[in-house]
Amino acid sequence: MKKRKNELIKIIPLGGVGEIGKNMYVIEVDEDIFVMDAGLMYPEDEMLGIDIVIPDITYLENNKERIKGIFLTHGHEDAIGALPYILMKIDVPVYGTNLTVALAKEKLKEVKLKRQVEFTIIQSNSKVEFDTVTITFFKTTHSIADSVGICIHTSEGNIVHTGDFKFDQGVKGFYQAEIGKMANIGEQGVLCLLSDSTEAEHPGYSISETTVANQLSSAFHSAKGRVILACFASNLLRIQQVFDAARENGRKIAVVGKSLERIYEISLKLGYLQMDSEDLIIPVQDIQKYEKDKVVVLATGNQGEPFVVLQKMAKGSHKHISIEKGDTVIITASPSPGLELYMSKTIDMLYRAGATVLSSSNKIHVTGHGLQEDLKLMLNLMKPKYFIPIQGEYRMLIAHGKLASQVGLAQDHIFIPGKGDIIEYKNNKMSIGGRVPSGNVLIDGIGVGDVGNIVLRDRRLLSQDGILIVVVTLNKAEKTIASGPEIISRGFVYVRESEELMLASTNLVREIVEKNMLKDAFDWSSIKQDIRDQLNYFLYEKTKRRPMILPIIMEI
């Protein structure tokens, strides 16, 4: 399987370390580059107006002729979401399982990529040969079907990227992990293991999905009225359980949420979702035609969308459904970082509206990622010489590193990387040496990377203290003010209640302009700077606020 002696191996995380999402890992073997995943991250609170965040791929752009392919572990946004934007910059083959490739192709349609992309569908038993390495795959258990780990066979040992995984003996079919194959890879010799750290802080084993399926069916049976269930559209395993529980309890399902449509249609067409009867799904507008104890409302979406829908229902502002006394609301979704408070407010609103609420504490939701004992099992199966925890915030990577120490890895064989760090294996030794460009590329609307730190800073200032626009028209020949000054306030003060402040500000601007025009030579930029400086000082003295001041000077 090994082609030749490999002289130099580099492992470079471009995303997915020190954060949740945005997974992208570069494996270099001699002159060849292999990219693992191309994920996005949803924006943090301070990224005002940003839609999504993707990795900085400057390094890949600079070395695109060396890239042999992008290898996808599964079909979630944190693994495939950045793919369309990356393929705009680099033309390389993409490898993934059947469902993953189908979802990736749909992502490309959204951005209307004009050229053809070379997709190769792989199975868990596929073998992809290159001059420097051979790449094989193994099935993993995750909340979406067709998830795989990736093994790069080098002359120095295997490099294993687990993708998202957990161990669950209760799952069947598309979700079963190939534990025997993992053990075999470990027996061959693993040079370095890159492993999922999302749940590394939580002790124990992950609860079996069988428990969740039983709890859901029991909750459907016990509910006297409607069941309204919130989950993420990409959690196919949970959606299948909802289908099964509804069928077992004689309920029809009405789906709310556009995000499910794409995933649902593809998964159904490819056989990754099963329905025993076509009439299981009903239009949401037909809910009133059925008895309340015969209905399930499935509210889906990405990121915070299921919670947004539930809040609308609780407030009575949803187009089709309002929460009523007797409804049972089941939340089978873990909030993304930053959304915990939003979820707790949603639950509070649901209770106020009269619903019974069941959440993860009732064992109707479990994570799709391995807990500490699952992570230890992966480490023991692979028996790596070196270990790099990935896919998690920094504290999660640290926690995973400690687990590796507990199972016998030496501390100097465990590397906690930052984005862009080069972890290099040469002359039988691994070490961190140098960095490559890395960071966030912000997507706002159709703009890719055109919103930077300065724009975000301006948005932050606007959100904090608002803006003052100062408009003055000058007669430069006569050195007089032809019109204005006029001050327009947005988000700073309510003008009708601050007439004295606005009048004083207007007078101050007039004095500044007139004083500047008395000079033998004056230019607009100096007048604008004077207006900013003096008005900023005056307003801070009066209000302790610093609005953004935008002077506009025109000439007749």
C-alpha positions as CSV (number, residue, x, y, z in Angstrom):
1,M,0.0,0.0,0.0
2,K,2.9,2.4,0.7
3,K,4.3,3.8,-2.5
4,R,7.6,5.2,-1.4
5,K,9.6,6.5,1.5
6,N,7.9,9.8,2.7
7,E,10.5,12.4,3.7
8,L,8.3,15.2,5.1
9,I,4.8,15.3,6.6
10,K,3.0,18.5,7.7
11,I,-0.4,18.8,9.4
12,I,-1.9,22.3,9.3
13,P,-5.3,23.2,10.8
14,L,-6.8,26.1,8.9
15,G,-10.0,26.0,11.0
16,G,-11.8,23.9,13.6
17,V,-9.3,24.5,16.5
18,G,-10.2,27.0,19.2
19,E,-13.7,27.2,17.8
20,I,-16.8,25.1,17.0
21,G,-17.2,24.6,13.3
22,K,-15.2,25.8,10.3
23,N,-13.4,22.5,10.1
24,M,-10.5,22.4,7.6
25,Y,-7.2,20.5,8.0
26,V,-4.4,20.3,5.6
27,I,-2.2,17.1,5.4
28,E,1.0,17.5,3.4
29,V,3.0,14.5,2.4
30,D,6.1,15.5,0.6
31,E,4.9,17.7,-2.3
32,D,1.2,16.6,-2.2
33,I,-1.5,18.4,-0.3
34,F,-4.7,16.7,1.0
35,V,-7.5,18.8,2.5
36,M,-9.8,17.3,5.1
37,D,-13.3,19.0,5.2
38,A,-14.3,22.5,4.2
39,G,-16.7,23.7,6.8
40,L,-18.3,27.0,7.9
41,M,-19.0,28.5,11.3
42,Y,-22.0,30.6,12.2
43,P,-21.1,34.1,13.4
44,E,-20.4,35.1,16.9
45,D,-22.4,37.8,18.6
46,E,-19.9,40.6,17.8
47,M,-19.9,39.7,14.1
48,L,-22.8,42.1,13.4
49,G,-24.7,41.4,10.2
50,I,-22.4,38.5,9.1
51,D,-24.1,35.5,7.7
52,I,-21.4,32.8,7.9
53,V,-17.6,32.5,8.5
54,I,-15.3,30.4,6.5
55,P,-11.5,29.6,6.8
56,D,-8.8,31.8,5.2
57,I,-7.5,29.6,2.4
58,T,-4.6,31.9,1.3
59,Y,-2.2,29.1,1.8
60,L,-4.2,26.7,-0.4
61,E,-4.5,29.4,-3.1
62,N,-0.7,29.9,-3.1
63,N,-0.2,26.1,-3.4
64,K,-3.2,25.1,-5.5
65,E,-1.2,23.1,-8.0
66,R,-0.1,20.8,-5.3
67,I,-3.6,20.0,-3.9
68,K,-4.8,16.5,-4.8
69,G,-8.3,16.8,-3.4
70,I,-10.7,17.9,-0.7
71,F,-12.0,14.9,1.3
72,L,-15.3,15.3,3.2
73,T,-16.1,13.4,6.3
74,H,-19.9,14.0,6.4
75,G,-22.7,16.3,5.2
76,H,-23.1,18.8,8.0
77,E,-22.4,22.5,7.4
78,D,-19.3,22.4,9.7
79,A,-17.7,20.0,7.1
80,I,-19.1,21.1,3.7
81,G,-20.5,24.6,4.2
82,A,-17.5,26.5,2.9
83,L,-17.0,24.3,-0.1
84,P,-18.7,26.5,-2.7
85,Y,-16.6,29.6,-1.7
86,I,-13.4,27.6,-1.7
87,L,-14.1,26.0,-5.1
88,M,-14.5,29.6,-6.5
89,K,-10.8,30.1,-5.7
90,I,-9.3,26.6,-6.3
91,D,-10.3,24.0,-8.9
92,V,-9.6,20.6,-7.2
93,P,-11.4,17.2,-7.0
94,V,-13.8,16.6,-4.1
95,Y,-14.2,13.1,-2.5
96,G,-17.1,12.1,-0.3
97,T,-19.8,9.5,0.4
98,N,-23.0,9.4,-1.6
99,L,-25.2,11.5,0.7
100,T,-22.3,13.9,1.5
101,V,-21.6,14.6,-2.2
102,A,-25.3,15.0,-2.9
103,L,-25.6,17.7,-0.2
104,A,-22.4,19.3,-1.3
105,K,-23.7,19.6,-4.9
106,E,-26.8,21.3,-3.5
107,K,-24.6,23.8,-1.8
108,L,-22.9,24.6,-5.1
109,K,-26.3,25.3,-6.7
110,E,-27.0,27.9,-4.0
111,V,-24.0,30.0,-5.1
112,K,-24.4,29.2,-8.8
113,L,-20.8,28.1,-9.4
114,K,-20.3,28.3,-13.1
115,R,-17.8,25.6,-13.8
116,Q,-18.1,21.9,-13.3
117,V,-16.6,20.3,-10.2
118,E,-15.0,16.9,-10.3
119,F,-16.8,14.8,-7.5
120,T,-15.8,11.3,-6.7
121,I,-18.2,9.2,-4.6
122,I,-16.4,6.9,-2.2
123,Q,-17.6,4.0,0.0
124,S,-16.1,3.0,3.3
125,N,-14.2,0.3,1.5
126,S,-12.9,2.6,-1.2
127,K,-9.1,3.0,-1.7
128,V,-7.8,6.1,-3.4
129,E,-4.2,5.8,-4.8
130,F,-1.8,8.7,-5.1
131,D,2.0,8.8,-5.9
132,T,2.9,9.6,-2.3
133,V,0.1,7.9,-0.2
134,T,-3.0,5.7,-0.3
135,I,-6.2,7.0,1.3
136,T,-8.9,4.7,2.8
137,F,-12.0,5.3,4.9
138,F,-14.0,3.8,7.8
139,K,-17.6,4.3,8.8
140,T,-18.4,6.3,12.0
141,T,-21.5,6.9,14.0
142,H,-22.8,10.5,13.9
143,S,-26.2,12.2,13.6
144,I,-26.1,12.2,9.8
145,A,-25.8,9.1,7.7
146,D,-22.7,8.3,5.5
147,S,-20.2,9.8,8.0
148,V,-16.6,8.5,7.6
149,G,-13.2,8.8,9.1
150,I,-10.2,9.1,6.8
151,C,-6.9,7.2,6.9
152,I,-3.9,8.4,5.0
153,H,-1.3,5.6,4.7
154,T,2.2,6.9,4.6
155,S,5.5,5.1,4.8
156,E,5.9,6.5,8.4
157,G,2.6,5.2,9.6
158,N,-1.1,6.1,9.2
159,I,-2.5,9.6,9.7
160,V,-6.1,9.3,10.9
161,H,-8.8,12.0,10.8
162,T,-11.8,10.7,12.7
163,G,-14.3,13.3,11.5
164,D,-17.3,13.7,13.9
165,F,-18.0,10.5,15.8
166,K,-19.3,8.7,18.8
167,F,-19.7,5.0,19.7
168,D,-23.3,3.6,20.0
169,Q,-24.0,-0.1,19.9
170,G,-27.7,0.6,19.4
171,V,-27.7,2.2,16.0
172,K,-28.2,0.2,12.8
173,G,-27.6,0.5,9.0
174,F,-26.2,3.8,7.8
175,Y,-25.1,4.8,11.3
176,Q,-23.1,1.7,12.3
177,A,-19.4,2.4,13.0
178,E,-16.7,0.0,11.6
179,I,-14.9,-0.6,14.9
180,G,-13.1,-3.7,13.6
181,K,-11.6,-1.6,10.7
182,M,-10.5,1.1,13.2
183,A,-8.8,-1.5,15.3
184,N,-7.1,-2.9,12.2
185,I,-5.8,0.6,11.3
186,G,-4.4,0.9,14.8
187,E,-2.6,-2.5,14.4
188,Q,-1.0,-1.3,11.2
189,G,0.5,1.6,13.1
190,V,-0.9,5.2,13.5
191,L,1.7,7.9,13.3
192,C,-0.8,10.7,14.2
193,L,-4.5,10.8,15.2
194,L,-6.6,13.9,14.7
195,S,-9.7,13.3,16.8
196,D,-13.0,15.1,17.4
197,S,-13.0,17.1,20.8
198,T,-16.5,18.6,20.8
199,E,-17.6,16.7,24.0
200,A,-14.2,16.1,25.6
201,E,-15.1,17.9,28.8
202,H,-18.0,15.6,29.5
203,P,-17.4,12.3,31.4
204,G,-18.9,8.9,30.6
205,Y,-20.2,7.3,27.4
206,S,-22.7,9.0,25.1
207,I,-26.3,7.9,25.7
208,S,-27.5,5.4,23.1
209,E,-29.8,6.7,20.3
210,T,-32.0,3.7,21.2
211,T,-32.8,5.5,24.5
212,V,-33.8,8.6,22.6
213,A,-36.0,6.6,20.2
214,N,-37.8,5.0,23.1
215,Q,-38.3,8.3,25.0
216,L,-39.6,10.0,21.9
217,S,-42.2,7.2,21.2
218,S,-43.2,7.3,24.9
219,A,-43.5,11.1,24.8
220,F,-45.7,10.9,21.7
221,H,-47.9,8.3,23.3
222,S,-48.3,10.2,26.6
223,A,-49.0,13.6,25.0
224,K,-52.8,14.4,25.2
225,G,-52.6,17.1,22.6
226,R,-50.4,18.2,19.8
227,V,-46.6,17.4,19.8
228,I,-44.4,20.2,18.6
229,L,-40.8,19.0,18.1
230,A,-37.8,21.2,17.4
231,C,-34.6,19.8,15.9
232,F,-31.8,20.7,13.5
233,A,-32.6,20.0,9.8
234,S,-29.2,18.2,9.4
235,N,-29.9,15.7,12.2
236,L,-31.2,12.9,10.0
237,L,-31.0,10.3,12.7
238,R,-33.3,12.4,14.9
239,I,-35.7,13.1,12.0
240,Q,-35.9,9.3,11.2
241,Q,-36.7,8.7,14.9
242,V,-39.5,11.3,14.7
243,F,-40.9,9.5,11.6
244,D,-40.8,6.2,13.4
245,A,-42.4,7.5,16.6
246,A,-45.2,9.2,14.7
247,R,-46.0,6.0,12.8
248,E,-46.0,3.9,16.0
249,N,-48.4,6.3,17.7
250,G,-50.7,7.0,14.7
251,R,-49.7,10.6,14.3
252,K,-49.2,12.7,11.1
253,I,-46.2,15.1,10.7
254,A,-46.4,18.7,9.5
255,V,-43.0,20.1,8.7
256,V,-42.2,23.8,9.5
257,G,-38.9,25.1,8.2
258,K,-37.5,25.5,4.7
259,S,-34.0,24.2,5.7
260,L,-35.3,20.7,5.9
261,E,-36.7,20.6,2.4
262,R,-33.3,20.2,0.6
263,I,-31.9,17.7,3.1
264,Y,-35.2,15.8,3.4
265,E,-35.8,15.4,-0.4
266,I,-32.2,14.3,-1.1
267,S,-32.2,11.9,1.9
268,L,-35.5,10.4,0.9
269,K,-34.5,10.0,-2.7
270,L,-31.3,8.3,-1.8
271,G,-32.9,6.0,0.8
272,Y,-31.3,7.6,3.9
273,L,-34.7,8.5,5.3
274,Q,-37.5,5.9,5.3
275,M,-41.3,6.4,5.5
276,D,-43.7,3.5,5.5
277,S,-46.5,5.5,3.9
278,E,-46.6,8.6,1.7
279,D,-49.4,10.2,3.8
280,L,-47.3,10.4,7.0
281,I,-46.4,14.0,6.0
282,I,-49.2,16.5,5.8
283,P,-49.2,20.2,4.8
284,V,-48.9,22.5,7.8
285,Q,-52.0,24.4,6.8
286,D,-54.0,21.1,7.1
287,I,-53.3,20.6,10.8
288,Q,-56.8,21.8,11.8
289,K,-58.3,18.9,9.9
290,Y,-56.9,16.4,12.3
291,E,-57.5,15.6,16.0
292,K,-54.9,17.3,18.2
293,D,-53.6,14.0,19.5
294,K,-53.0,12.8,16.0
295,V,-50.5,15.6,15.0
296,V,-46.8,16.2,15.3
297,V,-45.3,19.5,14.2
298,L,-41.7,19.2,13.2
299,A,-39.9,22.6,13.4
300,T,-36.5,22.5,11.8
301,G,-33.7,24.8,10.7
302,N,-30.1,25.7,11.1
303,Q,-28.3,27.4,14.0
304,G,-31.1,29.2,16.0
305,E,-33.9,28.8,13.5
306,P,-35.9,26.1,15.4
307,F,-35.9,28.4,18.5
308,V,-37.0,31.4,16.4
309,V,-40.0,29.4,15.1
310,L,-40.9,28.2,18.6
311,Q,-40.8,31.8,19.9
312,K,-43.1,32.9,17.1
313,M,-45.5,30.1,18.0
314,A,-45.4,31.0,21.7
315,K,-46.1,34.7,20.9
316,G,-48.9,33.8,18.5
317,S,-47.2,35.5,15.6
318,H,-46.6,32.3,13.5
319,K,-48.5,32.1,10.3
320,H,-50.0,28.7,10.9
321,I,-49.5,27.6,14.5
322,S,-49.8,29.1,18.0
323,I,-48.9,27.3,21.2
324,E,-52.0,26.3,23.2
325,K,-52.6,24.8,26.6
326,G,-52.2,21.1,26.3
327,D,-49.4,21.2,23.7
328,T,-46.2,19.2,24.4
329,V,-43.1,20.9,23.0
330,I,-40.0,18.6,22.6
331,I,-36.6,20.3,22.0
332,T,-34.2,17.8,20.6
333,A,-31.4,20.3,19.7
334,S,-28.4,21.5,21.7
335,P,-27.9,25.2,21.3
336,S,-24.8,26.4,19.6
337,P,-22.3,28.4,21.6
338,G,-23.9,31.8,22.4
339,L,-27.4,30.5,21.9
340,E,-27.9,29.0,25.4
341,L,-29.6,32.1,26.8
342,Y,-31.8,32.3,23.7
343,M,-32.9,28.7,24.2
344,S,-33.7,29.3,27.9
345,K,-35.8,32.4,27.0
346,T,-37.6,30.3,24.4
347,I,-38.4,27.6,27.0
348,D,-39.7,30.3,29.4
349,M,-42.0,31.7,26.7
350,L,-43.4,28.2,25.9
351,Y,-44.3,27.6,29.5
352,R,-46.0,31.0,29.7
353,A,-48.0,30.0,26.6
354,G,-49.3,26.9,28.5
355,A,-47.1,24.2,26.9
356,T,-45.4,21.2,28.6
357,V,-41.7,21.3,27.6
358,L,-39.3,18.4,27.3
359,S,-35.7,19.0,26.6
360,S,-32.3,17.2,26.8
361,S,-32.7,16.6,30.6
362,N,-35.6,14.2,29.7
363,K,-33.3,12.1,27.5
364,I,-35.0,13.0,24.3
365,H,-31.8,14.4,22.8
366,V,-28.2,13.2,22.9
367,T,-25.1,14.6,21.2
368,G,-23.7,13.3,18.0
369,H,-20.2,13.5,19.4
370,G,-18.3,11.1,21.7
371,L,-18.0,11.8,25.4
372,Q,-14.7,11.1,27.3
373,E,-15.0,7.3,27.4
374,D,-15.8,7.3,23.6
375,L,-12.7,9.4,23.0
376,K,-10.6,7.1,25.1
377,L,-11.9,4.1,23.2
378,M,-10.9,5.8,19.9
379,L,-7.4,6.5,21.3
380,N,-7.0,2.9,22.5
381,L,-8.2,1.5,19.1
382,M,-5.8,3.7,17.1
383,K,-2.8,3.6,19.5
384,P,-1.3,6.7,17.9
385,K,2.4,7.7,18.3
386,Y,1.3,11.4,18.2
387,F,-2.0,13.0,18.9
388,I,-3.7,16.2,17.8
389,P,-7.1,17.1,19.3
390,I,-9.2,19.0,16.8
391,Q,-12.8,20.2,16.3
392,G,-13.4,22.1,19.5
393,E,-12.8,25.3,21.5
394,Y,-9.4,25.6,23.2
395,R,-10.6,24.3,26.6
396,M,-12.0,21.2,24.8
397,L,-8.7,20.6,23.0
398,I,-6.9,20.8,26.4
399,A,-9.4,18.4,28.0
400,H,-8.9,15.9,25.1
401,G,-5.2,16.2,25.4
402,K,-5.5,15.2,29.1
403,L,-7.5,12.1,28.1
404,A,-4.7,11.1,25.8
405,S,-2.3,11.4,28.7
406,Q,-4.5,9.2,30.8
407,V,-4.4,6.4,28.2
408,G,-0.6,6.5,28.1
409,L,0.6,9.1,25.5
410,A,3.6,11.1,26.5
411,Q,3.0,14.8,27.0
412,D,5.5,15.8,24.3
413,H,3.6,13.6,21.8
414,I,0.4,15.6,22.3
415,F,0.1,18.9,20.3
416,I,-2.6,21.5,20.9
417,P,-2.5,23.5,17.7
418,G,-3.7,27.0,16.9
419,K,-5.1,27.9,13.5
420,G,-2.3,28.1,10.9
421,D,0.3,26.2,13.1
422,I,2.5,23.9,11.1
423,I,3.0,20.5,12.9
424,E,5.9,18.9,11.1
425,Y,7.1,15.3,11.1
426,K,10.7,15.0,9.8
427,N,13.6,12.7,10.7
428,N,11.4,10.6,13.0
429,K,10.3,13.6,15.1
430,M,7.2,15.7,15.3
431,S,7.3,19.4,16.2
432,I,5.6,22.7,15.7
433,G,7.5,24.8,13.2
434,G,6.2,28.0,11.7
435,R,2.8,29.2,10.6
436,V,0.8,29.8,7.5
437,P,-1.8,32.6,6.9
438,S,-5.1,31.7,8.7
439,G,-8.1,33.3,10.2
440,N,-11.7,34.1,9.3
441,V,-13.2,35.1,6.0
442,L,-16.6,36.8,6.6
443,I,-19.5,36.2,4.2
444,D,-22.1,39.0,4.2
445,G,-24.8,38.5,1.6
446,I,-23.0,37.8,-1.7
447,G,-19.8,39.5,-0.4
448,V,-17.0,37.1,0.3
449,G,-14.3,38.6,2.5
450,D,-15.2,42.3,1.8
451,V,-16.2,42.8,5.4
452,G,-13.1,43.1,7.6
453,N,-12.2,44.3,11.0
454,I,-12.7,48.0,10.2
455,V,-16.3,47.4,8.9
456,L,-17.1,45.3,11.9
457,R,-15.7,48.0,14.2
458,D,-17.9,50.6,12.5
459,R,-20.9,48.3,12.9
460,R,-20.1,47.8,16.5
461,L,-19.8,51.6,17.1
462,L,-23.1,52.1,15.3
463,S,-24.8,49.5,17.5
464,Q,-23.5,51.1,20.7
465,D,-23.9,54.9,20.3
466,G,-25.5,55.4,16.9
467,I,-24.6,57.9,14.2
468,L,-24.8,61.7,13.6
469,I,-24.7,62.9,10.0
470,V,-23.7,66.6,9.7
471,V,-24.6,68.2,6.3
472,V,-23.3,71.6,5.3
473,T,-23.3,73.4,1.9
474,L,-20.6,76.0,1.3
475,N,-20.2,78.8,-1.1
476,K,-16.5,78.6,-1.5
477,A,-16.1,81.7,-3.7
478,E,-17.8,83.9,-1.1
479,K,-16.6,81.9,1.9
480,T,-20.1,81.6,3.4
481,I,-22.4,78.8,4.5
482,A,-25.1,78.5,1.7
483,S,-27.2,75.9,3.6
484,G,-27.2,74.2,7.0
485,P,-25.7,72.9,9.1
486,E,-28.3,70.2,9.4
487,I,-27.7,67.3,11.9
488,I,-29.4,64.0,11.4
489,S,-29.4,61.6,14.3
490,R,-30.0,57.8,14.2
491,G,-29.6,55.6,17.3
492,F,-28.0,58.4,19.3
493,V,-30.8,60.5,20.9
494,Y,-34.5,61.0,20.3
495,V,-34.4,64.4,18.6
496,R,-37.7,65.7,19.8
497,E,-36.6,65.2,23.4
498,S,-33.1,66.6,22.9
499,E,-33.8,69.8,21.0
500,E,-31.4,71.9,23.1
501,L,-28.5,69.4,22.6
502,M,-29.1,69.3,18.8
503,L,-29.3,73.2,18.6
504,A,-26.1,73.5,20.6
505,S,-24.5,70.9,18.3
506,T,-25.7,72.8,15.2
507,N,-24.3,76.1,16.5
508,L,-21.0,74.5,17.3
509,V,-20.7,73.1,13.8
510,R,-21.5,76.5,12.3
511,E,-18.7,78.1,14.4
512,I,-16.2,75.5,13.3
513,V,-17.1,75.9,9.6
514,E,-17.0,79.7,9.8
515,K,-13.7,79.8,11.6
516,N,-12.1,77.5,9.0
517,M,-13.4,79.7,6.2
518,L,-11.8,82.8,7.6
519,K,-8.4,81.2,6.9
520,D,-6.6,82.2,3.7
521,A,-6.5,78.5,2.6
522,F,-8.8,75.8,3.8
523,D,-9.8,72.4,2.6
524,W,-12.8,70.1,3.2
525,S,-10.8,67.4,4.9
526,S,-9.5,69.8,7.7
527,I,-13.1,71.1,8.3
528,K,-14.4,67.5,8.5
529,Q,-11.7,66.5,11.0
530,D,-12.4,69.6,13.1
531,I,-16.2,68.8,13.1
532,R,-15.5,65.2,14.2
533,D,-13.0,66.2,16.9
534,Q,-14.8,69.1,18.5
535,L,-18.3,67.7,18.2
536,N,-17.2,64.3,19.6
537,Y,-15.7,66.1,22.6
538,F,-18.8,68.3,23.1
539,L,-21.3,65.3,22.9
540,Y,-19.2,63.1,25.2
541,E,-19.2,65.9,27.8
542,K,-23.0,66.3,27.5
543,T,-24.1,62.6,27.2
544,K,-21.1,60.3,27.9
545,R,-21.7,58.7,24.5
546,R,-19.5,58.6,21.4
547,P,-21.7,58.4,18.3
548,M,-20.1,57.9,14.9
549,I,-19.9,61.4,13.4
550,L,-20.2,61.6,9.6
551,P,-19.7,65.1,8.2
552,I,-20.9,65.7,4.6
553,I,-19.7,69.0,3.0
554,M,-21.1,70.1,-0.4
555,E,-20.2,73.1,-2.5
556,I,-22.2,75.3,-4.8
